[in-house]
Amino acid sequence: MVIKFRVDVDTNVSPEKIMAAFTDFTDRRLKLWPGLSKNLYKVHSVGKTSADVTEGSDKPIVVWAREVYDWSTPNVIRWSVKKSNFSLPGHTMKVTVTPKGKESHVTLLYDRGVYGVKGILAGMMMKVIGKAIITKYYRDTFNSWIQ
């Protein structure tokens, strides 16, 4: 099963701050992105425009993926699955940050192939309510950076 959808969010957060948050692979990442599990987070390597990390979530089920991030294209972050307990290798997520003055428009292209019982459960959930969940998560997360 492959789940694909697009999320668009406008925010008062600057493009620079959004790019910095998406490409921050220090321990601060867990504070910036509250949906990430502290127990599953592991940085394997970080380069000038790339990173190899394992990330995941404990809720509602434990899912993790080792992914390679690439931000060599200005205002674009891509991450591709190397291995995972629910997602097929090679599938890529892409975020584009479009400046709107001092504000930003963020577009996520969600593309996950899933496998196994855990993957199918997560995939069905994301197919039905994923766009709404990620839209709310991004809005809430971006708003928390403003305060």
N, C-alpha and C positions, 0 to 999 in steps of 0.2 A: 504494500500500500504506500502510495506517495501522497503527501499532503502539501499543497501549495496554496499560498494566499499572499496578499499584500496588505501592509499596515502603513497608514500615513498619519503622522502626528505633527502638529505645529506646537512650538514651545518658545518661551521667552529666553531660554538658555542659548548662549552663543554657540556657533558652530565649533569654535576652538575648544570650548569646554566639553562639548559632546564628544568630539574626536578624542580628546584627552582621556575621557572616562572610558570610552570603548577600547582604548589602547593602553590603559593602565593595568599592568599585570603584577603590581606589588600587592601586599596584603590589603592595601586601601581598596582594591577592587571589590572586596566583600562588603565594604561599607557603601560604596557607590551603587552596587547592584544587589539589593537585599534579597533577591530571589535565589542567589547562588548559595550552595551548601558549603559551609566551612569545612566539613568533613571530606568532601569530594574534590575540593580545589587543590590542584597541583600544577605548578609551573615547571615545564620540562626545559624550555629554552626561550629566550627573548632576543631578537635581533633589532636592527634599526627600523625595519618596517614589517616585522613578522614575529609571531610567537607560536609556540607549541604548548598547549595547556590541556588539562583535564578539568572539566567543570560539570556541574550537575545540580540537581535539586532533590531534596529529601521529601517533598510534598507535592502532590498527594501520594505519589509513589517514587521510589528511588530510581532516578534515571541519570546517566552520566554519559559524556562523550569526550574523547580526546580529539581535539580539533586544532587545526593550523589556521591561525589568523594572518591576514595580509592587508596592510593598509598602504601599499606602495602607490596607489592611485589617490590623488588628492580628494578628500571628502568622501571616500568610499572605504568601507571595512567589509572584508569577506572572511568567512570562516567555514572550513571544510572538515567534514568528519573523517578522522583516521580510523578510529574504532569506537565502539559504543556498546552499551548493554540494551539498546533499543533502536538505534538509528543506523541505516546502511552507510558504509564508507562511501566517500565521494560526493555526498549531497552537500550543497553549499547554501549558506545564508548570506544575504548581502544587505548592508545598510548604507544608504546614501544620505549625506547631510547637506542640504541645500541652504546656503545663507539667505536670510530675508532681513537685510539690514543687520541689526545686532541680534536678531532672533534667528530661529532655524525651522526648517521643515525636514523631518526625518521620515525616510521611506525604508521599510524592511520588506525584502522579498524572502518569504519563508518557503523553504523547499526541503522537506525531510522525507526520506524513504525509511520505513520502519519494518521491523521484523520481530518475530516471537510474540508471546502473549503480552509481555510488558509493552512492547512497541506498538502492538495493535491496540491495546487499551489507551496508551498515550496518544496514538494517532487518531483514534476515533474521537477522543476528547478534543484534540486540537482541530480536527476537521469541523466539529460542530461549534465550538466556542473559542477556538484558538485566537482568531482575529480580535475578538472582544477582550480576551484575557491579556494579550500582548499590548493592545492599544492602551488599556487601563494601566498596565504595569509600566509602560514607557511614560505615560502622562504623570503618574504618581511619582515615579523615580525622578524624572526631570524636575518636577515641581519641588521635590525635597532638596534639590541642589540650590534652589533659589533662596530658600528660607535661611 
